[in-house]
Amino acid sequence: MHCPYCRGTDTKVLDSRVADDGGSIRRRRSCVSCEKRFTTVELMQLTVLKRSGASEPFNRDKAVAGVRKACKGRPVTDAQLACLGQEVEDALRLTGAAEVPAHEVGLAILGPLQALDEVAYLRFASVYRAFDSADDFIKEIAAMHADATPLMHSPPLAQPTG
């Protein structure tokens, strides 16, 4: 760690605190050379394991870019997409894993996107799940309707008398 004032490399930690619900650590430091104080923030590095076997740092903007294509022509704002990106990143970080498979990123997108815009959800799901035919769309729409339908309650069973 280099001091931002004198570029000295010898610093000591005065205080550490967990921040952002455990997603980062704030450290208050002091430079041994110039004695000035400064704060650092350490973030957990979240990486994505791609299908090719390569891994790369998670990029929220890249995830949102894929969703933006599915939302083209839909009444979805940039602010809503930013919130979706944050929600996806939070969900991935809450798994506690430092590395997540690429398909988990797609799964983390599907739920919030369906809640945001069903047409965009179908567009994204059709690419993500590699729909082959119109039947795949019909099955997905049927599943969406089944999930949205409230459970029907059976009438209470008659109690035996006697």
LUMLO-325886 format. One record per residue (C-alpha): y negated, z, x. Coordinates in steps of 0.02 Angstrom, whole numbers, plus 32768, in hexadecimal, padded with zeros to 4 digits. Layout:
YZX...
END
This chain:
8000800080007F597FCA80487EBA802C80257E447FB97FC27DAF800080247DE3800180DB7E8A7FA280D27EE1803681247F9C803D81067FB280F981047F96813F80557FD881D67FFB7FFF81ED7F437F9B82777EF07FDC82667E3E805781F87DDE805C81DF7D2280C781767CB0805E80FB7C4A807B80777BC4810E80D37B76816E80D17C198148801C7C4480DC80497CD880AC80D67D4E7FF881017D7C7FE2814D7E287F44819E7E697F3E81847F257ED481B97FB87EBB815780597EE281BF80F37E668158815D7DC8815180F17DF881DB80747DC281727FDE7E28817D7F3E7E6C80EF7ED47EEA80D07E4A7F80805D7E4B7FED80277DBA80A37FFC7DD480F77F8F7D5181B07F777D3681DA7EC67D6C82347E6F7CDD82977DD77D1382EF7D527CAD839A7D147CE2839D7C5B7CB984377BF97C8684397BA57D3184517C4F7D8283A17C557DCA832F7CE47D9A82737CE67D8581F27D667D4F81D97D727C93813F7D107C6080FA7D3B7BB5808E7C9F7BB581287C327BCF81807C847B3B80E57C6F7ACD80D57BB87B0381827B927ABB81547BEA7A1980AC7B907A1381097AE97A0C816D7B27797780CB7B5F792380727AB87938801B7A8D789480417B38784A7FBF7BBB78197FE37C2978B17F537C66791E7F4F7C8179D97F367D3B79B87FD77D3F795180327CE579DD7FEE7D617A5C802D7DF179F180D77D9D79E280DE7D897A9F80B57E417AB781397E727A3681BD7E097A8F81927E527B3981947F037AF4823E7EE67AA582857EA47B49823D7F357BAD82837FB27B3083327F777B5C83187FD07C0283647F407C6383047EFB7CF683557E507CDD83777DFF7C3583D87D5F7C12836D7CCD7BD583C67CCA7B2D838B7D7E7B0F82D87D417B1B82FC7CC27A92834F7D467A2682B97DBA7A3E82477D2D7A0182A97D01796382897DA078FF81CC7DAD791581BA7CF178FE82187CF3785981A57D7C781C810D7D18785581377C6B781181DD7C3177C981BF7B7777EC81967B9978A282307C0A78A8829F7B7C786A82537B0478EA826E7B7F7978831D7BB0793E83507AFA792F832C7ADF79E783647B8A7A2384097B8479C4841E7AC879E0842E7A94792A849779F5791C847C79C57866842079E877C684B17A5B7797847B7AD0782383CE7ADB77D3841C7AFA772884887B86776D83F37BD677C583877BCD772984147C1776C184237CA5773F83677CC27736836E7CCB767884047D40767E83A67DB676F3830B7DB2768483687DD475E283697E8D75B684147ED875A4844D7EDD74F084807F8A74BA851B7F9B744F850C800073B1855180AF73C5860980C373A18632811A72FF866981CC731A871081FB72CD86FE826E7238877782EA7203
END
